[in-house]
Amino acid sequence: MTAFLAALAAFVLMHIGLSATGLRAAAVKAIGEWPYRGAFSIGSVVLLAALVWTYGGARVDPANVALWTPPPGLRHATYLIAGVGVTLAVAGLLTPGPTLAGAEGLLRTDRPARGVVAITRHPFLWGVALWGLGHALANPELAPTALFLGLAVMVLLGTRSIDKKGRAREGWPAFAAVTSNVPFAAILQGRAKPNLREMAPLLLIGAVVAGATLWAHPLLFGVQALPG
C-alpha cells in the first residue's frame, strides 16, 4: 500500500506541483520548451507504470479497507457517469482543440472551437474526471478511492492551469468567449453553438469504445464490471 500511495502522490504532484505552477516556467527557461515536454512525458510514463504496477498489490493489502458501503443500485450510476466520461474523453482526443498539448496554434484559426470543444474546452480531461468519479462510486476501498478520486482532482485542477496559461496566448480571448471549462456552460449561456454533425460521429465512436471496454473489463483489468 505504501508503494502505491507514494507512486500516486508522485504522479499527482508532478502534474499539479510542477506542470501547474511557476516551476514549469523555470524548467522551460532552463532547458527549453520541447526538452521539458519530452522529459515531462517520460516522467509521466514512468510514474504511470509504477502506479499500475503497485495498484494490484494495494488491492490485496490488508490495509485496503472499505471506507463506506455503496447503496444498492449505485452500480447503474457508475455505468452512466464512467460511460459518459469515456465517451467524452475519446471524442475529445479525436477532436482538434487548442487545449491539447502541441495544438495551441489552433487558437489562430478562424474556428478553434470545433466539435465537442463546444461542450467544454477540455473534453478529454473532463472525460477522465467523470471516469474517475464513476469508478470511485463503485469501489469504496482505500486504494481505488485514492486512485480514482486522485486522478479526477488532478485533471480538474489541470483544466484551470491550462486556462491560466492560455490567457497569455494570442487568440485565447476569442476562443474563451465561445467555450467554457465547465461542460455545457457556454451552450446554456448562448455563447457556444454546438455542431451536431461534427459531434455525433466522434461521440458515437466514444460510446462504442465505452461499451467495448465495459464488456472486455475482465480481460483488460481482471475485474468483472457487468453483473453475472
Salt bridges, closest charged atoms under 4 A:
GLU33 OE2 - ARG24 NH2 2.81
GLU33 OE2 - ARG37 NE 2.71
GLU104 OE2 - ARG37 NH2 3.10
ASP163 OD1 - ARG121 NE 3.12
ASP163 OD1 - HIS122 NE2 2.70
GLU198 OE2 - ARG111 NH2 2.33
